[in-house]
Amino acid sequence: MNMVKREAVVLNIMGKEYKIACEPQERQGLIDSAQKLDKQMRLIRDSGKVNGPDRIAVMAALNLVHELSTLKNQNDSLSLSFGAALADLVKKIENVLEN
């Protein structure tokens, strides 16, 4: 059985350190995600419209989930368009081959 060793990565978000265990291949993605979260939280904090780390974290999470949902919907729409275009192309090729 091949066991992948999980390793700890130290993340810094809004001046606080968080030690998170992850698979080695997930390390860079986790670091990138933490940096994006840190940036989003700092932007919210610096806007002065939201006070308190809990509220800042919730607002950052909502913003990031909204962005993710928007991108997922765009991806789904593009996949449907691509699928329809591919089906149309297959139909045209079949018509050419039949004639």
C-alpha positions in Angstrom: 0.0 0.0 0.0 1.4 3.4 -1.0 1.0 5.9 1.8 1.6 9.5 0.9 3.1 11.4 3.9 1.1 14.5 4.8 3.2 17.4 5.7 2.5 20.6 7.6 2.5 23.9 5.9 2.5 27.2 7.8 0.1 29.8 6.4 0.0 33.4 7.4 -3.5 35.1 7.1 -4.0 38.6 8.5 -0.9 38.3 10.7 -1.9 35.0 12.2 -0.1 31.7 11.6 -2.1 28.6 10.8 -0.4 25.2 10.5 -2.3 22.9 8.1 -1.4 19.3 7.1 -1.7 18.6 3.4 -0.5 16.2 0.7 2.8 17.3 -0.8 1.2 17.9 -4.2 -1.5 20.1 -2.6 1.1 22.4 -0.8 1.5 25.1 -3.5 -2.3 25.3 -4.1 -2.9 25.7 -0.4 -0.3 28.4 -0.1 -1.8 30.2 -3.1 -5.3 30.0 -1.7 -4.1 31.3 1.7 -2.4 34.3 -0.1 -5.6 35.0 -2.0 -7.7 34.8 1.2 -5.2 37.1 3.0 -5.3 39.6 0.2 -9.1 39.6 0.2 -9.4 40.0 3.9 -6.9 42.9 4.0 -8.8 44.6 1.2 -12.0 44.3 3.2 -10.4 45.4 6.4 -8.7 48.4 4.7 -12.0 49.5 3.2 -13.1 50.4 6.8 -16.6 49.1 6.1 -16.3 45.9 8.0 -15.0 45.6 11.6 -13.8 42.5 13.4 -11.8 39.6 12.1 -14.8 37.2 12.2 -16.9 39.6 10.0 -14.0 40.2 7.7 -13.5 36.5 7.3 -17.2 35.9 6.5 -17.2 38.7 3.9 -14.0 37.4 2.3 -15.5 33.9 2.2 -18.7 35.2 0.6 -16.8 37.2 -2.0 -14.6 34.2 -2.9 -17.5 31.8 -3.0 -19.4 34.2 -5.2 -16.4 34.5 -7.6 -16.1 30.7 -7.6 -19.8 30.3 -8.4 -19.6 32.9 -11.2 -16.7 31.1 -12.8 -18.3 27.7 -12.4 -21.5 29.0 -14.1 -19.4 30.5 -16.9 -17.5 27.2 -17.3 -20.8 25.2 -17.4 -22.2 27.6 -20.0 -19.0 27.3 -22.1 -19.1 23.5 -21.8 -22.7 23.4 -23.0 -21.9 25.7 -26.0 -18.8 23.6 -26.8 -20.8 20.4 -26.6 -23.5 21.8 -28.9 -20.9 23.1 -31.4 -19.1 19.7 -31.4 -22.4 17.8 -31.9 -23.2 20.2 -34.8 -19.7 19.6 -36.3 -20.1 15.8 -36.0 -23.5 16.0 -37.8 -22.0 18.0 -40.6 -19.1 15.5 -41.0 -21.5 12.6 -41.0 -23.6 14.4 -43.7 -20.5 14.9 -45.9 -19.4 11.3 -45.5 -22.8 10.0 -46.4 -23.0 12.0 -49.6 
